Amino acid sequence: MQQLSLSARDQQVIWHPYTQMQTAPAPIAITRGEGALLFDDQNNSYIDATSSWWVNIHGHAHPHIAEMLSKQAFQLQHIIFSGYTHPPAVELAERILPLLPEGQRRVFYSDNGSTAVEVALKMALQYWDNKGQRRTKFLAFKNAYHGDTFGAMSVSGRSVFTRVFDELLFEVHFLDLPTTDNTNDIISQINELDPATIAAFIFEPLIQGAGGMLMYEAEPLDQLLHWCKTNQILLIADEVMTGFGRTGKNFAMENCHTTPDMICLSKGLTGGSMALGVTTCTSQIYDAFLSNDKLKTLFHGHSFTANPLACSVALASLDIFTDPACAANRERIHQAHQAFLKELQLSDKVKNPRLQGTIIAFDLITTNADGYTNNIAAFLHQFFRERRVMLRPLGNTLYVLPPYCITDAQLEEVYNAVRELLQQL
Ligand SMILES: *Cc1c(COP(=O)(O)O)cnc(C)c1O
């Protein structure tokens, strides 16, 4: 009897995320990775042009990350984080806070981007409750994506992702992305809601990822944030995707003068090697939870909060991230993207080509409606798969978001695959 392949065995027992299991092609079985390359069980290599769902920043199987993980695994693998602490958690907090935009003083650990957002939302709500004020409304941007748990879904734009759950989500007021023209309109909308009832404003600075790699300017954002801050609306910067160099600077909020009250981090935090989430906050937020009254405690925590293995690989990732070579790589990718952007601007198959740091994105002109369910996505996925490039479009939006270690030659291969696609369409 012939032995089943890994993907065939997978298809008998596994339910994949964001996958229509009835029609999806068999998954590619990946058995190892090295730098920007992934290898399947037949030893074919693929260029990881989307950083394994935007998480991988330094490449796969990075030896420094592997070493730190292994060392920590022989020391301490896990410990309850309530009433106990450990070296990697403390060191990581000590090293992350000074890297962040001014004013962040405390680190709260959790498991992923969605939980980092949940923690920030709960901090914001309870901050006001602890202060004896009733503020329960949230502001967010249209097309926002902040995660798949219920709180995170609530502050995300209503879409095909949330449709089934819409009536169970809490109410959020969704704002247009700010431009130099509409900022005053947005402010009057917030004024109509009454700023004194709004707990917080959560946003993805400069680029909305899952919403379709939608990019917007820092200056009008900063103006809006400044107004919110003046009106005591707490600011939650969701840098889960933009953090750790993705938009060029270390954090996208470095493009704004206004500083957030809370920052959510995950994806690039461990170099994309393990699940870990972080919510940081200012001392203003933190201090509002200090009391002799136990009811003012933040009652939130996960079994694996501040897992020592995850914290130690985050430290390893920081070593690589803070080396000047990392910023140089990001700049190199940005320059290459910039040249390719000029090409895309000349194509009549492409609309709205755009670039931010290490991310280049554009929409394909199709006869179907734009958006996540556009049928071209399945075709595109297959097209690139055959060319051994891992690109996963968001509907008719294609984007390249590579690990920073991708070589010029590999990047050129990715562009070539896109060029070929544009010729064929
Ligand atoms: C991916 C993402 C999240 C959710 O992170 P998970 O780790 O997938 O739960 C939240 N916010 C933004 C901006 C993201 O891109």
Residues whose N, C-alpha, C, O or C-beta is under 5 A from the ligand:
A	BS01	LIG	N112 G113 S114 Y145 H146 G147 E204 G209 D238 V240 M241 S266
